[in-house]
Amino acid sequence: MRDAAFWRESVLRMAKTRGPKKSLCPSEIARKAVPEDWRAYMEAVRAAARELADAGAIEFLQSGQPVDPQTARGAIRLRIREAGNLAD
């Protein structure tokens, strides 16, 4: 069973791999972990990403701009935060 810690680790690992100059779609994380039923896990991925964003580890993007993870609706992208941006 994939729990919240699994999804947080997956989001963080993939975001770190991409680096601070590139972003990724939450569906990429779900598809990699559960290729046969990825859609069922999208909310778990988004919830894990919100927790990481609240902790300052990643940021949510829409149209390439940071957005509030608690109010963002629709298509989002995730990006690891640069060391200089952790205090935002």
MOSULWO-V380469 format. One record per pair of residues at least 4 apart in sequence whose C-alpha atoms are under 8 Angstrom apart, sorted by sequence separation. I is the first residue (numbers start at 1). GAP is how many residues later the second one is. If there is no record, write none. Layout:
i = (I | I)
gap = (GAP | GAP)
This chain:
i = (2 | 3 | 4 | 5 | 6 | 7 | 8 | 9 | 10 | 11 | 12 | 13 | 14 | 15 | 16 | 18 | 19 | 24 | 25 | 26 | 27 | 28 | 29 | 30 | 31 | 34 | 37 | 38 | 41 | 42 | 43 | 44 | 45 | 46 | 47 | 48 | 49 | 50 | 51 | 52 | 53 | 61 | 62 | 67 | 68 | 72 | 81 | 82 | 2 | 15 | 18 | 30 | 31 | 33 | 52 | 53 | 61 | 62 | 67 | 81 | 18 | 31 | 52 | 53 | 60 | 61 | 31 | 53 | 59 | 60 | 15 | 30 | 31 | 59 | 60 | 15 | 30 | 49 | 60 | 59 | 27 | 30 | 27 | 30 | 62 | 62 | 11 | 14 | 27 | 30 | 54 | 61 | 62 | 26 | 29 | 53 | 60 | 61 | 60 | 61 | 11 | 60 | 61 | 10 | 26 | 50 | 59 | 60 | 26 | 50 | 58 | 59 | 58 | 59 | 58 | 59 | 57 | 58 | 57 | 56 | 49 | 57 | 56 | 56 | 11 | 7 | 8 | 11 | 7 | 11 | 4 | 8 | 12 | 7 | 8 | 5 | 8 | 15 | 4 | 8 | 12 | 12 | 26 | 25 | 26 | 25 | 26 | 24 | 25 | 23 | 24 | 23 | 24 | 23 | 22 | 23 | 21 | 20 | 19 | 20 | 18 | 19 | 20 | 18 | 20 | 15 | 15 | 16 | 15 | 12)
gap = (4 | 4 | 4 | 4 | 4 | 4 | 4 | 4 | 4 | 4 | 4 | 4 | 4 | 4 | 4 | 4 | 4 | 4 | 4 | 4 | 4 | 4 | 4 | 4 | 4 | 4 | 4 | 4 | 4 | 4 | 4 | 4 | 4 | 4 | 4 | 4 | 4 | 4 | 4 | 4 | 4 | 4 | 4 | 4 | 4 | 4 | 4 | 4 | 5 | 5 | 5 | 5 | 5 | 5 | 5 | 5 | 5 | 5 | 5 | 5 | 6 | 6 | 6 | 6 | 6 | 6 | 7 | 7 | 7 | 7 | 8 | 8 | 8 | 8 | 8 | 9 | 9 | 9 | 9 | 10 | 11 | 11 | 12 | 12 | 13 | 14 | 15 | 15 | 15 | 15 | 15 | 15 | 15 | 16 | 16 | 16 | 16 | 16 | 17 | 17 | 18 | 18 | 18 | 19 | 19 | 19 | 19 | 19 | 20 | 20 | 20 | 20 | 21 | 21 | 22 | 22 | 23 | 23 | 24 | 25 | 29 | 29 | 30 | 31 | 34 | 37 | 37 | 37 | 38 | 38 | 40 | 40 | 40 | 41 | 41 | 43 | 43 | 43 | 44 | 44 | 45 | 46 | 50 | 51 | 51 | 52 | 52 | 53 | 53 | 54 | 54 | 55 | 55 | 56 | 57 | 57 | 58 | 59 | 60 | 60 | 61 | 61 | 61 | 62 | 62 | 63 | 64 | 64 | 65 | 68)
